[in-house]
Amino acid sequence: MQRTVYYFRPSKVADVVKRLSSRYQVVPLDRGGNDLKPWRWPAVFIADSRENDLRQLEERAPAHGQWRMVCLVGAADLARPRRVEDGRLFAALPRSTPPKLVEMAVERAFETLESAERYAETRRELDLAASELETLNRIGVALSTERNTDSLLELILTKSREITSADAGSLYLAEEAGEAATHLVFQLTQCDTQAVPFNKFTLPIDTRSIAGYTAKTGEALNIRDAYNIRGQPFRLNRDFDQKFGYRTKSMLVVPMKNQKDEVIGVLQLINAKRRKDAKLTSPREVAKQVIPFSRRSLKLASSLASQAAVALENNILYHDIQRQFEGFVEASVTAIESRDPTTSGHSKRVATLTVGLAEAVDRTDIWPYKVISFSPQEIQELRYASLLHDFGKVGVREEVLVKAKKLYPSQLELINKRFLYIRKAVELEGYRKKLDHVLANGNQSYQQAFAKIDADEQTQLHELEEFLKQILQANEPTVLPEKASERLAEIAGWTFEDPTGPSEPLLSPEEVRFLSIPKGSLDADEWLQMQSHVIHSFRFLSQIPWTKELKRIPEIAKAHHEKLNGSGYPYRMKSDEIPFQAKIMTIADIFDALTARDRPYKPAVSIERALDIIGQEVKSQLLDPNLFRLFVEAQVYQLTVRD
């Protein structure tokens, strides 16, 4: 470092300065101010207070720069220093000071300047390191919170280029085939200078290509000029440069390693620039702006690549877990439907309608839902709750769950066998009477006797047929006519002779009770069992350690049969207790139950009729009127319309 000593001439300090010329660059300055050359640093100015040098310095000395002053003063000059001396005056020495001591003071002044410069440089380095660390931390936070894989890859490449001032870059991911990665997949490219068309392709993991070499060896490459690579097994593929008129010069290629030290990707940065906003549109601009990547850039890119690898692997793991959970939900729905095949597809259709209505709420700007919005995570939470809302049916007795008629199939089968037995018994009784007549009277007047026996038999058989017909009609899960109960009691009072014991009623008390169900196929006890599926669902879903984004699934699912006035089941919740998401699901659930074509215990109704029925429940203050209006106006019901 060149050291410079300045003084004003003419001056009596010239004799002192002469002794310094052998060690320093000595530069005299005219007192008249004719010298306009800039000062060179570091510098020491030797002044004489008697010559009015201090006033000259006030007027002419640079406000900034690495310089200090050694001033020769008399006894009368030891008053408060002038402003120019503040922070610049290194030593004030008596004029009688020996030249050797003045020389030592100058030497110490230069040492002070150099020490200050080293401190400033160290400070700059620390500030830069702190800034870079803060930048990396911010990038790390951004990487760790991004869940979309494509967006994450964009973020990795963008931030890598930002911190290294790279004009372009590419990102490759290692793809596994079996137990080991066999090739790289070109996933992404960016370039500031020009738009780059993207075509995905694969690259072998070997040493013949630059990215392949880094993936194979795990070694970072810092290439000064990609057109001038010597002593390496790889070469630059110039196809892109030739096709688009680009010039790839400096390159930084960094492996992305996971926590197991496995290379899961390669980050390739191209053309470090002096100015970040420069466009490399010509060879001249490339020569002017492109510089080699620094060691600092290598360290920063390597650090970011490590963070990116962890974030990417976590992202992949997150999506694997999400796919696994989706599989669990699908399996749960399959389990529900395997126990109750008659409701096949119900859960998925309800989920489709529920999400559709929630998205309609999200879009609308009509009060009161103008201020309500659902995040993607909340939509996912609602979808899962809808898919799993009926899972508790696995806890309901299967014979109740699939009961399509008022009587169980085994009960109806027993009644049919009973009627068959009675029919045969009536026929046998007719044959017995005919035989008794013949034994008592021979063939005398048998035609009239046989005709009467046949007529009585047909009357009984016809009455049995009517009984069975009325039983079958009563067995349907429709509204039971008022007189049907009386007729059932009459049928139950009819008895038949059981050869194994006393006479038996045509219908048992339990059969009469089931056939007397006023509506549907379930009696009060069975209906309570069916309602319990909601409780089973809640208990089952509450056992799952949901993430923060999905924690309300049990609460939403357990309220899908509640009504605004508290008449729903099983918890008798009122409007302010029912989650808003559950109110959405309730409308979807009722609509699908009404329009489903696969229910054996009831025919499907038309869309218009279903909407009319739901509208009546809205008028009865059972369902949310605003949600139903939106369900109709946004035509959400069309989402599950089938051909």
C-alpha atoms as one frame of an Amber mdcrd trajectory, in Angstrom:
protein
   0.000   0.000   0.000   1.454   3.368  -1.098   1.747   5.855   1.787   1.605
   9.581   0.994   2.781  12.559   3.064   1.371  16.000   2.219   2.468  19.489
   3.287   1.947  23.099   2.147   4.778  24.944   0.517   6.564  27.117   1.193
   6.766  25.937   4.788   9.302  25.509   7.503   8.254  21.868   7.893  10.022
  21.153   4.606  13.187  20.211   6.494  11.233  17.634   8.478   9.524  16.299
   5.348  12.820  15.720   3.565  13.690  13.046   6.109  10.484  11.188   5.197
  10.954  11.108   1.415  12.960   7.903   1.578  10.059   5.980   3.108   6.949
   7.737   1.800   5.604   9.437  -1.278   5.975  13.130  -0.374   3.603  15.515
  -2.167   3.786  19.310  -1.636   0.607  21.368  -2.027   0.609  24.998  -3.159
  -0.770  27.444  -0.672  -2.449  29.246  -3.503  -4.691  26.245  -4.115  -3.615
  25.625  -7.732  -3.104  21.858  -7.293  -6.369  20.073  -8.109  -5.189  16.478
  -8.116  -7.161  14.193  -5.779  -5.511  13.023  -2.594  -4.248   9.465  -2.433
  -4.860   7.236   0.563  -3.611   6.536   3.131  -2.105   9.964   3.787  -0.610
  12.034   6.609  -0.545  15.832   6.442   2.264  17.619   8.281   1.074  21.091
   9.253   2.586  24.082  10.960   0.127  26.128  12.961   2.310  29.183  12.564
   1.914  29.118   8.789  -1.891  29.118   9.018  -1.968  25.530   7.637  -5.019
  24.680   9.712  -7.194  27.259   7.962  -5.975  25.992   4.600  -6.929  22.435
   5.589 -10.380  23.539   6.658 -10.956  24.918   3.177  -9.257  22.280   1.063
  -8.975  18.947   2.882 -11.344  16.148   1.743 -14.275  15.572   4.072 -13.810
  11.837   3.703 -10.838   9.627   3.269  -8.057   7.882   5.129  -5.888  10.747
   6.339  -4.535  12.076   9.589  -2.600  15.190  10.612   0.586  15.716  12.588
   0.764  19.374  13.601   3.779  21.333  14.846   2.593  23.938  17.329   3.909
  26.612  19.625   2.986  27.057  23.293   0.314  29.623  22.403  -1.377  27.192
  19.974  -2.308  24.569  22.559  -5.838  25.981  22.850  -8.938  24.050  21.739
  -8.260  22.559  18.251 -10.141  23.883  15.277 -12.975  21.891  13.661 -10.753
  20.412  10.944  -8.703  18.714  13.585 -11.678  16.803  15.061 -11.021  13.126
  14.450  -8.115  13.936  12.093  -5.448  15.272  14.428  -3.199  12.387  15.355
  -0.468  14.347  17.179   0.305  17.934  18.154   4.076  18.277  18.677   6.145
  21.263  19.795   8.134  22.844  16.979  11.263  21.953  18.885  10.493  18.209
  18.626  13.439  16.309  17.135  12.855  15.169  13.523  13.192  11.539  14.576
  10.202  11.836  16.899   8.173  13.541  14.157   9.061  10.641  11.861   7.887
   8.178  14.507   4.614  10.097  14.919   4.021   9.899  11.143   4.729   6.161
  11.216   2.263   5.651  14.066  -0.356   7.744  12.221  -0.074   5.436   9.209
  -0.359   2.390  11.450  -3.504   3.885  12.968  -4.980   4.444   9.503  -4.192
   0.896   8.449  -5.650  -0.475  11.663  -8.815   1.566  11.096  -9.007   0.265
   7.523  -8.620  -3.332   8.685 -11.342  -2.749  11.260 -13.616  -1.196   8.645
 -12.958  -4.088   6.255 -13.651  -6.606   9.016 -16.809  -4.731   9.868 -17.896
  -4.780   6.248 -17.205  -8.507   6.090 -19.218  -9.090   9.244 -22.084  -6.936
   8.009 -22.051  -8.780   4.680 -21.956 -12.162   6.421 -24.803 -11.116   8.715
 -26.797  -9.884   5.731 -26.168 -13.112   3.839 -27.081 -15.180   6.882 -30.287
 -13.209   7.292 -31.026 -13.693   3.593 -30.418 -17.442   3.868 -32.648 -17.605
   6.949 -35.439 -15.796   5.129 -35.037 -18.102   2.159 -34.993 -21.105   4.495
 -38.252 -20.012   6.092 -39.824 -19.488   2.675 -38.628 -22.909   1.498 -39.912
 -24.667   4.602 -43.405 -23.179   4.331 -43.989 -23.783   0.609 -46.135 -26.895
   0.079 -46.594 -26.741  -3.688 -43.715 -28.675  -5.257 -43.635 -26.688  -8.503
 -43.658 -23.397  -6.599 -40.925 -24.723  -4.306 -38.672 -25.552  -7.261 -39.271
 -22.075  -8.714 -38.392 -20.542  -5.348 -35.186 -22.578  -5.017 -33.886 -21.562
  -8.437 -34.999 -17.936  -8.154 -33.354 -17.377  -4.770 -30.191 -19.193  -5.829
 -29.838 -16.864  -8.797 -30.576 -13.807  -6.672 -27.850 -14.421  -4.087 -25.236
 -15.260  -6.747 -26.268 -12.642  -9.360 -26.672 -15.396 -11.959 -28.273 -14.523
 -15.282 -29.692 -18.003 -15.801 -30.051 -21.328 -14.100 -31.447 -24.837 -14.294
 -32.629 -27.373 -11.771 -32.426 -31.139 -12.101 -33.974 -33.762  -9.821 -32.694
 -37.286  -9.355 -35.344 -39.845 -10.220 -35.282 -43.298  -8.730 -35.827 -46.520
 -10.596 -35.619 -49.303  -8.077 -33.313 -48.743  -5.123 -31.008 -46.112  -6.640
 -31.324 -42.947  -8.710 -30.506 -43.720 -12.330 -31.022 -40.420 -14.112 -31.652
 -36.717 -13.703 -34.872 -35.067 -14.800 -34.608 -31.533 -16.163 -37.318 -29.848
 -14.088 -36.911 -26.102 -14.480 -34.962 -23.357 -16.200 -34.843 -19.569 -15.853
 -33.054 -16.797 -17.730 -33.094 -13.007 -17.303 -31.777 -12.239 -20.769 -34.437
 -14.013 -22.782 -37.488 -16.224 -22.507 -36.553 -19.884 -22.565 -38.950 -22.602
 -23.789 -39.076 -25.524 -21.396 -39.027 -29.152 -22.431 -38.571 -31.818 -19.790
 -35.901 -34.401 -20.552 -33.734 -36.911 -18.713 -29.977 -37.013 -18.294 -27.863
 -40.025 -17.280 -26.091 -39.792 -13.944 -22.551 -40.165 -15.234 -19.459 -38.004
 -15.716 -20.073 -37.101 -19.381 -22.305 -34.101 -18.636 -21.708 -31.272 -16.165
 -24.893 -31.863 -14.151 -24.432 -35.629 -14.370 -20.869 -35.320 -13.064 -22.007
 -33.361 -10.016 -24.844 -35.834  -9.356 -22.452 -38.775  -9.734 -19.589 -37.437
  -7.616 -21.434 -35.092  -5.253 -18.775 -32.484  -6.109 -19.579 -28.806  -6.702
 -18.096 -27.249  -9.861 -17.042 -23.621 -10.308 -16.253 -23.167 -14.001 -14.728
 -19.898 -15.214 -15.466 -20.494 -18.900 -17.685 -23.386 -19.985 -16.269 -23.174
 -23.535 -12.768 -23.763 -22.244 -12.942 -26.885 -20.035  -9.769 -28.927 -19.903
  -8.727 -32.016 -18.011 -12.296 -33.061 -17.207 -14.435 -35.935 -18.552 -17.383
 -33.626 -19.220 -18.055 -30.965 -21.806 -20.726 -28.299 -22.191 -23.602 -29.152
 -24.480 -23.769 -26.034 -26.668 -27.085 -26.847 -28.365 -29.002 -24.259 -26.343
 -26.411 -21.531 -27.001 -26.376 -22.220 -30.719 -30.140 -22.348 -30.994 -30.874
 -19.156 -29.051 -27.726 -17.138 -29.607 -26.715 -17.297 -25.974 -23.204 -17.509
 -24.512 -22.731 -19.700 -21.470 -19.536 -18.645 -19.744 -19.192 -18.913 -15.969
 -21.027 -21.778 -14.295 -21.643 -22.869 -10.719 -23.000 -26.398 -10.382 -23.973
 -27.497  -6.876 -25.337 -30.849  -5.651 -28.501 -30.853  -3.554 -27.882 -33.402
  -0.803 -30.385 -34.702   1.711 -29.700 -35.561   5.329 -28.400 -38.977   4.269
 -25.796 -37.252   2.070 -27.582 -38.541  -1.035 -27.737 -36.305  -4.104 -31.407
 -35.704  -4.851 -30.903 -32.879  -7.313 -28.458 -30.545  -9.032 -28.563 -26.740
  -9.052 -26.885 -25.236 -12.110 -26.243 -21.463 -12.157 -25.023 -19.707 -15.285
 -23.181 -16.420 -15.906 -22.511 -14.429 -12.769 -22.994 -10.708 -13.575 -21.341
  -7.534 -12.357 -24.713  -5.802 -12.558 -27.770  -7.813 -11.669 -29.972  -5.939
 -14.151 -27.601  -6.429 -17.100 -28.919  -8.243 -20.188 -26.410 -10.482 -21.957
 -27.693  -9.780 -25.436 -24.334  -9.764 -27.254 -20.818 -11.207 -26.966 -19.630
  -7.739 -26.005 -22.066  -7.588 -23.088 -21.029 -11.070 -22.010 -17.367 -10.051
 -22.005 -18.186  -6.855 -20.141 -20.661  -8.149 -17.546 -19.973 -11.841 -16.921
 -17.503 -12.690 -14.154 -16.509 -15.957 -12.495 -18.596 -17.068  -9.544 -16.794
 -16.130  -6.335 -15.948 -18.452  -3.472 -18.538 -16.608  -1.479 -21.153 -17.395
  -4.150 -20.124 -21.041  -4.009 -20.572 -21.104  -0.232 -23.921 -19.326  -0.434
 -25.211 -21.556  -3.227 -24.023 -24.680  -1.417 -25.723 -23.578   1.783 -28.933
 -22.767  -0.039 -28.762 -26.066  -1.945 -28.553 -27.925   1.358 -31.579 -26.076
   2.693 -33.384 -26.633  -0.586 -32.667 -30.361  -0.506 -34.116 -30.678   2.983
 -37.137 -28.550   2.051 -37.688 -30.532  -1.142 -37.410 -33.874   0.621 -39.773
 -32.655   3.354 -42.130 -31.472   0.641 -42.015 -34.860  -1.070 -42.530 -36.561
   2.299 -45.452 -34.227   3.026 -47.105 -35.147  -0.261 -46.388 -38.842   0.327
 -48.107 -38.574   3.705 -50.951 -36.672   2.093 -51.339 -39.387  -0.566 -51.184
 -42.003   2.164 -53.930 -40.218   4.073 -55.978 -39.902   0.890 -55.605 -43.667
   0.546 -56.755 -44.119   4.128 -59.818 -41.964   3.479 -60.582 -43.890   0.282
 -60.222 -47.170   2.180 -62.539 -45.860   4.906 -65.170 -44.918   2.338 -64.805
 -48.366   0.772 -65.282 -49.935   4.217 -68.463 -47.918   4.736 -69.879 -48.860
   1.353 -68.942 -52.525   1.695 -71.116 -52.679   4.817 -73.924 -50.734   3.169
 -73.708 -51.273  -0.608 -77.058 -49.538  -1.104 -75.397 -46.179  -0.380 -72.452
 -46.736  -2.725 -71.016 -43.412  -3.878 -72.985 -41.403  -1.322 -69.951 -40.149
   0.639 -68.106 -38.987  -2.479 -71.167 -37.260  -3.881 -71.795 -35.503  -0.577
 -68.157 -34.386  -0.526 -68.472 -33.029  -4.077 -71.657 -31.112  -3.267 -70.324
 -29.844   0.075 -67.086 -28.532  -1.424 -69.038 -27.034  -4.325 -71.329 -25.128
  -1.954 -68.373 -23.982   0.177 -66.654 -22.649  -2.956 -69.878 -20.869  -3.911
 -69.888 -19.244  -0.463 -66.272 -18.255  -1.054 -67.145 -16.584  -4.360 -70.299
 -14.757  -3.387 -70.329 -11.095  -2.438 -73.859 -11.255  -1.039 -74.487 -10.737
   2.659 -74.149 -12.526   5.059 -71.478 -14.640   3.337 -69.563 -11.763   1.795
 -67.157 -11.798   4.752 -66.756 -15.608   4.804 -63.942 -17.266   2.914 -62.344
 -20.697   2.968 -58.629 -21.308   2.596 -57.464 -24.334   0.545 -56.699 -26.094
   3.836 -60.215 -25.400   5.121 -61.720 -26.705   1.889 -59.629 -29.855   2.299
 -60.780 -30.180   5.910 -64.405 -29.921   4.801 -63.861 -32.460   2.029 -62.401
 -35.017   4.438 -65.200 -34.408   6.934 -67.742 -35.027   4.157 -66.056 -38.197
   2.952 -65.911 -39.594   6.490 -69.205 -38.286   7.870 -70.881 -41.711   7.704
 -67.927 -43.826   8.778 -69.685 -44.596  12.069 -72.025 -46.882  10.147 -69.398
 -49.569  10.655 -70.561 -49.593  14.281 -74.236 -50.174  13.418 -75.583 -53.743
  13.270 -75.503 -54.819   9.642 -79.095 -56.107   9.632 -80.248 -52.652  10.750
 -77.879 -50.833   8.425 -79.111 -52.601   5.282 -82.724 -53.081   6.341 -84.748
 -52.188   3.259 -88.223 -53.324   4.430 -90.026 -53.236   7.751 -89.490 -56.949
   8.287 -86.078 -58.508   8.195 -85.622 -60.954   5.297 -85.568 -63.895   7.712
 -88.871 -62.782   9.220 -90.531 -62.443   5.847 -89.169 -65.824   4.822 -90.678
 -67.387   7.981 -94.057 -65.763   7.255 -93.984 -67.072   3.672 -93.201 -70.568
   4.923 -95.944 -70.245   7.524 -98.478 -69.297   4.844 -97.265 -72.118   2.629
 -97.734 -74.519   5.524-101.231 -73.212   6.249-102.114 -73.411   2.553-101.009
 -77.035   2.474-102.877 -77.667   5.730-106.102 -76.224   4.238-105.667 -78.330
   1.120-104.988 -81.411   3.261-108.089 -80.673   5.359-110.139 -80.593   2.145
-108.780 -83.959   1.089-109.542 -85.374   4.562-113.141 -84.134   4.401-113.631
 -85.684   0.980-112.221 -88.975   2.199-114.514 -88.913   5.253-117.521 -88.308
   2.986-116.639 -91.221   0.730-116.026 -93.535   3.704-119.355 -92.577   5.235
-121.544 -92.297   2.098-119.652 -93.990  -0.725-120.015 -92.225  -4.004-123.573
 -91.151  -3.328-124.054 -87.411  -3.990-120.294 -86.830  -3.729-120.284 -84.066
  -6.381-122.357 -81.670  -4.255-120.326 -82.497  -1.122-117.009 -82.127  -2.940
-118.127 -78.819  -4.492-118.960 -77.393  -1.079-115.627 -78.635   0.335-113.759
 -77.045  -2.615-115.684 -73.782  -2.226-114.840 -73.589   1.489-111.214 -74.376
   0.705-110.981 -71.660  -1.984-112.540 -69.164   0.389-109.875 -69.892   3.003
-107.068 -69.881   0.438-108.287 -66.580  -1.006-108.439 -65.098   2.489-104.859
 -66.303   3.086-103.754 -64.714  -0.183-105.362 -61.435   0.843-103.670 -61.640
   4.239-100.287 -62.206   2.621-100.877 -59.438   0.109-101.729 -56.995   2.881
 -98.679 -58.111   4.866 -96.440 -57.500   1.840 -98.001 -54.067   1.290 -97.522
 -53.165   4.944 -93.908 -54.361   4.707 -93.047 -51.595   2.242 -91.217 -48.629
   3.897 -93.935 -46.187   2.903 -96.422 -44.312   5.039 -98.768 -46.858   6.612
-102.486 -46.183   5.908-104.633 -45.626   8.988-106.790 -48.774   8.527-103.761
 -50.947   7.848-102.984 -51.253  11.573-106.494 -52.525  12.255-106.204 -55.011
   9.417-102.839 -56.218  10.770-104.394 -56.769  14.193-107.174 -58.755  12.523
-104.655 -60.894  10.641-102.629 -61.437  13.813-105.820 -62.722  15.507-106.197
 -65.437  12.910-104.707 -68.719  14.203-103.724 -72.021  12.696-103.237 -75.487
  14.129 -99.605 -76.349  14.795 -99.188 -80.153  14.838 -96.237 -79.780  17.207
 -98.130 -77.815  19.812-101.024 -75.448  20.532-102.522 -73.219  17.852-100.382
 -70.272  16.720-101.313 -66.728  15.544-100.735 -65.982  11.912 -98.422 -63.082
  12.875 -96.253 -62.881  15.992 -96.404 -59.732  18.175 -92.921 -58.709  16.991
 -93.933 -59.096  13.337 -97.039 -57.004  13.919 -94.920 -54.363  15.658 -92.515
 -54.108  12.715 -95.309 -54.114  10.137 -97.015 -51.325  12.092 -94.056 -48.944
  11.667 -95.826 -45.781  10.463 -93.098 -44.648   8.042 -89.839 -46.029   6.722
 -88.370 -49.404   7.545 -87.042 -48.882  11.078 -88.822 -48.967  14.403 -87.909
 -46.603  17.250 -85.163 -48.824  18.636 -83.640 -49.489  15.217 -83.839 -45.811
  14.375 -81.848 -44.995  17.506 -79.270 -47.576  16.456 -79.057 -45.982  13.016
 -78.746 -42.506  14.528 -75.882 -43.782  16.637 -73.694 -43.892  13.504 -73.076
 -40.171  14.054 -71.766 -40.846  17.560 -69.625 -43.706  16.252 -68.249 -41.396
  13.533 -67.346 -38.734  16.074 -65.664 -41.224  18.395 -63.704 -42.778  15.563
 -62.604 -39.468  14.048 -61.684 -38.101  17.468 -59.106 -40.887  17.845 -57.100
 -39.591  14.887 -54.269 -37.128  15.725 -55.320 -34.517  13.172 -52.996 -31.738
  12.120 -53.863 -28.153  13.009 -55.410 -27.629   9.571 -57.735 -30.623   9.939
 -58.527 -30.636  13.644 -62.219 -29.622  13.218 -63.132 -32.672  11.119 -64.766
 -34.564  14.050 -66.797 -31.498  15.089 -68.013 -30.896  11.533 -68.907 -34.537
  10.872 -70.843 -35.032  14.099 -73.319 -32.227  13.296 -74.420 -33.233   9.789
 -77.854 -34.463  11.006 -78.544 -31.508  13.305 -81.305 -29.001  12.535 -81.418
 -25.291  13.277 -84.348 -25.581  15.696 -82.756 -28.348  17.757 -84.906 -31.159
  16.343 -81.990 -32.959  14.687 -79.960 -35.794  16.103 -78.117 -37.094  18.009
 -77.063 -34.041  20.058 -80.115 -31.791  19.518 -77.897 -28.849  18.642 -79.405
 -25.480  17.811 -78.295 -23.078  15.103 -75.579 -21.248  17.047 -74.069 -24.585
  18.167 -73.820 -26.096  14.697 -70.546 -25.431  12.823 -71.107 -23.459   9.630
 -69.365 -26.191   7.609 -71.816 -28.766   8.997 -74.756 -26.612   7.847 -73.282
 -26.784   4.348 -72.842 -30.552   4.535 -76.387 -31.088   5.815 -77.935 -29.621
   2.663 -75.615 -31.715   0.467 -76.394 -34.866   2.463 -80.163 -34.437   2.262
 -80.094 -33.632  -1.450 -78.080 -36.735  -2.297 -80.206 -38.963  -0.054 -83.340
 -37.751  -1.863 -81.989 -38.107  -5.404 -79.971 -41.323  -4.928 -81.165 -44.033
  -7.304 -79.727 -46.991  -5.450 -81.814 -46.975  -2.265 -83.988 -50.145  -2.207
 -86.310 -48.774   0.460 -87.386 -45.714  -1.508 -87.486 -44.473  -5.087 -85.290
 -41.556  -6.147 -87.050 -38.236  -6.558 -86.357 -35.714  -9.284 -84.026 -32.785
  -8.727 -86.976 -30.404  -8.755 -88.857 -32.459  -6.179 -85.726 -32.787  -4.002
 -85.204 -29.020  -4.038 -88.865 -28.540  -3.182 -88.600 -30.917  -0.208 -85.463
 -29.165   1.063 -87.220 -25.837   0.527 -90.043 -26.996   2.801 -87.475 -27.839
   5.512 -86.000 -24.368   5.079 -89.465 -22.852   5.608 -89.808 -24.988   8.720
 -86.593 -23.359  10.004 -84.674 -26.628   9.907 -82.010 -25.638   7.357 -80.047
 -22.457   6.609 -82.108 -20.416   4.085 -79.170 -18.435   2.705 -77.112 -21.543
   2.078 -80.030 -23.232   0.326 -80.614 -20.150  -1.837 -76.952 -20.215  -2.845
 -77.156 -23.993  -3.447 -79.945 -23.341  -5.955 -78.709 -20.098  -7.531 -75.165
 -21.412  -8.065 -76.646 -24.711  -9.326 -74.355 -26.661  -7.026 -76.749 -29.618
  -7.307 -75.652 -30.063 -10.931 -72.221 -31.266  -9.775 -73.496 -34.798  -9.154
 -76.111 -35.041 -11.893 -75.706 -38.403 -13.620 -76.875 -39.496 -17.038
